[in-house]
């Protein structure tokens, strides 16, 4: 198959991607490694390279600052943004998860972590926070109030979530091997929508495999879109051990595509970022 050149800024799905989500990806990939500081103009130009209009870019900046992830400081007529401690922590945790996901194979000792956590339907915000945090850790919910994962090493992280949400008096967890009662395959199907995840992996591979770039700007735009799409997988895929999968799982192949392209485009994307930053700094 001949290499394909497909600048990300021309892809139709860019319209469906929120400016704020792209901003977080840019902050994690380009701002975090540079002491967490950046000019407004640099971010506006960077989002512009991805098809985001200036008004939407500035609104995304304002929303992200309102969430406590960014602080601003005026330098004459220009504004420089700094990651707050909360923003720095969020991006570092996300970066570690994104780049560490599926980097190594892991064996399975046959043990599960099981959590029961009851939150009334009336407390929808709390239920949403619990679901978001547990899903990020890879847990699945085969039935209301019940969470499982075949990885007892998540015990400490789950305990932190329960403590953070003040659910100690409504939750109970234990670890152990299966008693051999019931169908494990049906449990997995109920806990995670692996069919949808597999289709997304195959779509990711089809979209990015063989893509080449012809300029630093294209490298920047495509790398952001590559990371933007990949960063969803740690939230969607529980990374189950091979013993619990009944066929060749495409996750490792997708991971290979991601890391190969990110490594190929990294230097050129960083050079384009530096060019945009120098241009923004030089403006009066």
C-alpha positions, 0 to 999 in steps of 0.5 A: 500500500502506498503511503497516504498524505492526509493532513488532519486539518482537512479531515471532516471529523474535526468539526465534531471535536471540541476546541476544549478537548483539543486544547487539553491535548495541546497543553499536555503534549506541548505546554506541559514539557515547557514549564507549563507556560504559553502565550495566548497567541500560540494557542490560538495559532495552534488551534487554528492549524486544527480548524478551530476559529479564534473565537472558539479558541478563546472561549476554550481558554476561558472555560479551561481557566474557569475550571482551575486548570490555567492562570493568566498573567498580562505582559503589556498587551499580551497574555501568558498562561500558566498551568495551575497545580491542578492543571499540571497534575491532571495533564501529568496523570493523563500523559502517563496513562496515554503513553503507558497504555498497552506498552507492556504485556501482562500476565494474569493470576486469575484474581478479580477485584469486585466492588459494590457501591450504592449511590441513589438515582437521585444523586446523579452527579455523584453517580456520574463522578463515580462511574467516570473515575471507576471507568478511567481505572478500567472497571466495568459494571455488569449490573447496577452498583456492581463493579469488576476488574480482573486486576487486584492491583487496582485496589489502592486506586479504587480505595482512593476513589471511594474515599475521595467521594465519601462513599466508605459507608456505602461501598464494599470490595474484595479480591479473589479468584472466580468460584467457577459459577456462571459464564465469565464471557457473559460477565465480560460482555455485560461489563464492557462493550468490547465490540464497540471498542474493537471497531474503534481500534480497527477504525483507528488503524485504518485512519492512521496507518500509512499516513505521511506528512509533507510539512512541519505544520502537517506533522503538528496537526496530524500528531495532535489528532493522533493523540486526540483519538488515542487518548480515548482508548484508556477510558474505553478499553479495560486492557483485559488479559489475553486469557479473557479474550477469545480472539486476536485483540487489535489493541496492541496493533493500534498501539504500535501504529500510535507510537510509531507515528508519534515518534516519526512526527514528534520532532517536526511537530515540536519544531512547528510549535516552537515556530508558532510560539516565537511568532506569538512572542514577537507580536506587539 
